[in-house]
Amino acid sequence: MLRTLVAHRDAFPLSAPFRISRGVKTVADVVTVEISAEGATGRGEGVPYPRYGESVDGALAAIEAARGAIEGGATREELQGAMAAGAARNAVDCALWDLEAKLAGRSVTERLGRPAIAPTPTAITVGLDTPSAMAEAAAALADVPLIKVKVDRS
């Protein structure tokens, strides 16, 4: 199956600065991939993390290096061997899952034989700020579903 590939950077401003010990983030820099074939387009994203030696430019270069394989119809499994783990491969993999689901007329979860995705509890980090701002942020999360984890302290 011949495909076309478009990969680009997106920058999504955060509604508030996110501060942790490593720094402050005001924008989410994302690599977006679109893979088209047979009239359908699959989309995927990856977030390069400098902490792991990644950058948007590096991710885009990795996708470009794999362009021939991607456009030539390489499978997701084949691309795992052709691309290093990270944001670039994640964006391509997600775009291929999305494309395959659209071409099959079935959701990704249906194709995997899994139930439809329901709202999922998540981990949330309250960013560093003044004590009062952190207390306000924590209070705003009071009604968010949490996963309860039992810790064995023996």
N, C-alpha and C positions, 0 to 999 in steps of 0.2 A: 504494500500500500504506500503510494507516494504521499508525502505530507509537505506542508509548508510550516515554517517555524518563524515566529516573531518573539523576540526577547527584548525587554526594556526595563529600565529602572522606574520605580514609582516612589514618591515621597509623600507620606501621609502625616501631616502635622498632628501631634498629640493634643488633646484638649487641655492638658496640664503637663508641666515638666515632670518627668519620672526620674527621681534621684535615688541612687543606691551608692554604695561605697566606691564603686569603680567610676562613677561619673553621673552626668545628667544627660537625659535624652529628651529632645523636644520634637523629634521627627522619627517616624518609622520608615527606614529606607528598605525597600523591598524590590526583589527581582521578580518580574511578572513574565510568564511564558504563555504563549498561545500556540497551539499546534492544531492545524486544520487538515482535514482529509474528507473526501466524499461529501462535502457540503456541511460538515459539522466542525465546530471549534471547541477544543478542550482548553481549559485555563488552569494554571497553577501558579503558586507563589513560593518564594523562599526568602528567608531573612538572613542575610550574611551577618555573622557575629565576629567582630574584630578580635574578641577574646579567643576565638579558635582559629585565628589567622585568616579569616575570610573578609572580603570586601565586595561591594556591589560590582566594581570593575572586574575583580577576579572571578566572580560568579558568572558575569556576562561573558568573559573570555573562555571559561570552561564550557559554557553552553555553545559558544561559537565553535570551539574546538570539536565538539560532538555533533555539529550541525549535519554533516554528511550522514552519519549513522541515524540521527533522529529523522531527517527528511527521507532517508532511504528505507524507513520502516522498521528500524531496530526495535525489538521488544523491550519492555521494561526490565526484564531479566538480563538481556544483553547489555543494556545501558548501565546496569549495576557494575558490570565488569569494565565498562568503558569510561565511567565517570567516578571520581572520588566521592565518598559520602560528604554531604554538606548541603548548603542552600541551593546550589545550582542543580544538583541531582534531584533534590526534593521538589523544586519547581517543575522540572521536566517530568518527573514521575507523577506528580499530581495532575499535570496537564494531560498526560497519557491516560491515566485512570478516568478522568473526566471525558476525554474524547472517546475512549472505548465504551463508556457507559452511554454516551449520546448515540453512538453508532448502533449499539445494541438495543436502544430504546428501553433500557432498564437502568435503575440507579446503581451506583457503585455497591451499596450494601446488598441490593438484590443479586448482583453478579457474584458477590462473595458468599451468598446464602446466609446473610446475617439479617437481623431485624432492623427496621428503620431506625435512624439515629434520633434519640430523644435528647432533651436538655441534659447536659452533663455537668456535674460539679467540677470545679476547677480550683487550682491554687491561685491565690491572689497575693501580690506583694504590695504592702503599703510603703510607698516611697519615703525617703528621708525628707523631713521638713521640720518646721517648728513643732514642739510638742502639741500645741493646740491644733495645728493643721493635721497632724498625724492622728490625733484623737478623733477629729471630725471625719477623716477619711475612714478610719476603722469603724466608727459608728454607722457610716453610710453602708457598710458591708454587713451589718448585723443580720439582714434578712436573706443574704446570699446562701444557697444550700452549700453545705460543707461535707466533705468526706470525713467520717470519724475513723481515726486510726488508733488501734490499741497498741500500746508500746509495752513490750516485755522488759521490765527493768530488773529482772533477776540475774 
